[in-house]
Amino acid sequence: MSDRLTGKIALITGAAGGIGEATAELFAREGARVVITDITSARLEKLAERLEGEGAEVLVAELDVSSPTAWEAVVERTRERFGGLDVLVNVAGIVDWPGIEDTGQEAWDRVIAVNQTGTWLGMKAALPLLRASGNASIINTSSVLGLIGSGAAAAYQASKGAVRLLTKTAAVEYATRGVRVNSVHPGVIVTSMIKTILDEQGDRQPDIVRTPMRRAGRPAEIAGAMVFLASDESSFVTGAELVVDGGLTAH
Ligand SMILES: NC(=O)c1ccc[n+]([C@@H]2O[C@H](COP(=O)([O-])OP(=O)(O)OC[C@H]3O[C@@H](n4cnc5c(N)ncnc54)[C@H](O)[C@@H]3O)[C@@H](O)[C@H]2O)c1
């Protein structure tokens, strides 16, 4: 265990998924006490066991990020167990691939509810504890698809673009109130979200071909960016968009 996050209490959403799990693992290894959450807790229990086996303090909580009452309950449980909160990492997300005309209303609403509204609800619910921390960090997960258009995934792109600017306005609002707010923008990362595509297309997948490093990223490579933004190493970084994409958006 290293100690870049020692003394910090961090809540991570989507912690049963690829990027969320890698983030929880690295946060725990760096000394954070972690609240690991996802829409169902089944896969979180194993993760908690592993982290506790390595000496970490872990709270497992079910949390549907689109539910304001669920957010309130999880923040309250965090306060009861750990006495506060220093870091919120909004990772939970879903994707819908169709473009403008083929996107259904229901799919649109769900993607916006989880990715966009869920990020706002999380910040809103956690901010009283984060402000009380006096040295807090919020990290919101956007995407390269929050920066550039792909010609598909209409709802997803809209939601990730919104996360980018929600992050910036929150950064400005809380800049002198002890809360930094930044977004992370992953490129193509090997997780269950894009497993089918990668299984079918492998390294011939067009976004990988367009990635100057010619490969997909690993969840741990996103977790490293999360740790930097959560730690005091980034004490003058707020409102930033940290792109972790093997160069995909560099050209
Ligand atoms: N994998 C990529 O290539 C990639 C690229 C850019 C951005 N991202 C973003 O990274 C984040 C993590 O994605 P991932 O790649 O690890 O995918 P993933 O599917 O492995 O993980 C997403 C997690 O979010 C959880 N989740 C879904 N709806 C939820 C809800 N309503 N409440 C709480 N949890 C919910 C899922 O159960 C899952 O565990 C997402 O926001 C995604 O949009 C991923």
The ligand as a Tripos MOL2 file, in Angstrom:
@<TRIPOS>MOLECULE
LIG
   44    48     1     0     0
SMALL
NO_CHARGES

@<TRIPOS>ATOM
      1 N1        -15.1610    1.7070  -21.4980 N.am      1 LIG1
      2 C1        -14.9790    2.7550  -22.2530 C.2       1 LIG1
      3 O1        -14.4430    2.6460  -23.3750 O.2       1 LIG1
      4 C2        -15.3790    4.1250  -21.7690 C.ar      1 LIG1
      5 C3        -14.9760    5.2250  -22.5410 C.ar      1 LIG1
      6 C4        -15.3300    6.4960  -22.1130 C.ar      1 LIG1
      7 C5        -16.0760    6.6670  -20.9580 C.ar      1 LIG1
      8 N2        -16.4600    5.5800  -20.2390 N.ar      1 LIG1
      9 C6        -17.2430    5.8350  -19.0340 C.3       1 LIG1
     10 O2        -16.6230    5.2360  -17.9260 O.3       1 LIG1
     11 C7        -17.6230    4.9320  -16.9450 C.3       1 LIG1
     12 C8        -17.4500    3.5030  -16.4700 C.3       1 LIG1
     13 O3        -17.7340    2.6320  -17.5410 O.3       1 LIG1
     14 P1        -17.0590    1.2000  -17.7390 P.3       1 LIG1
     15 O4        -16.3630    1.2440  -19.0290 O.co2     1 LIG1
     16 O5        -16.3100    0.8160  -16.5110 O.co2     1 LIG1
     17 O6        -18.3580    0.3320  -17.9600 O.3       1 LIG1
     18 P2        -19.0040   -0.8360  -17.1060 P.3       1 LIG1
     19 O7        -20.2470   -1.1750  -17.8200 O.co2     1 LIG1
     20 O8        -17.9960   -1.8920  -16.8530 O.co2     1 LIG1
     21 O9        -19.3480   -0.1210  -15.7100 O.3       1 LIG1
     22 C9        -20.4220    0.7460  -15.5220 C.3       1 LIG1
     23 C10       -21.0020    0.4600  -14.1610 C.3       1 LIG1
     24 O10       -22.0670    1.3950  -13.9080 O.3       1 LIG1
     25 C11       -23.0960    0.6900  -13.2500 C.3       1 LIG1
     26 N3        -24.3820    1.3540  -13.4120 N.ar      1 LIG1
     27 C12       -25.1730    1.4030  -14.5140 C.ar      1 LIG1
     28 N4        -26.3030    2.0800  -14.2470 N.ar      1 LIG1
     29 C13       -26.2190    2.4560  -12.9490 C.ar      1 LIG1
     30 C14       -27.0790    3.1800  -12.0910 C.ar      1 LIG1
     31 N5        -28.2780    3.6510  -12.5100 N.pl3     1 LIG1
     32 N6        -26.6820    3.4040  -10.8120 N.ar      1 LIG1
     33 C15       -25.4940    2.9340  -10.3740 C.ar      1 LIG1
     34 N7        -24.6420    2.2270  -11.1390 N.ar      1 LIG1
     35 C16       -25.0100    1.9960  -12.4150 C.ar      1 LIG1
     36 C17       -23.0980   -0.6950  -13.8820 C.3       1 LIG1
     37 O11       -23.7610   -1.6400  -13.0480 O.3       1 LIG1
     38 C18       -21.6150   -0.9490  -14.0460 C.3       1 LIG1
     39 O12       -21.0760   -1.6350  -12.9280 O.3       1 LIG1
     40 C19       -18.9640    5.2150  -17.6010 C.3       1 LIG1
     41 O13       -19.4480    6.4730  -17.1630 O.3       1 LIG1
     42 C20       -18.6360    5.2480  -19.0700 C.3       1 LIG1
     43 O14       -19.5340    6.0390  -19.7890 O.3       1 LIG1
     44 C21       -16.1360    4.3130  -20.6100 C.ar      1 LIG1
@<TRIPOS>BOND
     1     1     2 1
     2     2     3 2
     3     2     4 1
     4     4     5 ar
     5     4    44 ar
     6     5     6 ar
     7     6     7 ar
     8     7     8 ar
     9     8     9 1
    10     8    44 ar
    11     9    10 1
    12     9    42 1
    13    10    11 1
    14    11    12 1
    15    11    40 1
    16    12    13 1
    17    13    14 1
    18    14    15 2
    19    14    16 1
    20    14    17 1
    21    17    18 1
    22    18    19 2
    23    18    20 1
    24    18    21 1
    25    21    22 1
    26    22    23 1
    27    23    24 1
    28    23    38 1
    29    24    25 1
    30    25    26 1
    31    25    36 1
    32    26    27 ar
    33    26    35 ar
    34    27    28 ar
    35    28    29 ar
    36    29    30 ar
    37    29    35 ar
    38    30    31 1
    39    30    32 ar
    40    32    33 ar
    41    33    34 ar
    42    34    35 ar
    43    36    37 1
    44    36    38 1
    45    38    39 1
    46    40    41 1
    47    40    42 1
    48    42    43 1
@<TRIPOS>SUBSTRUCTURE
     1 LIG1         1 GROUP 0 **** ****
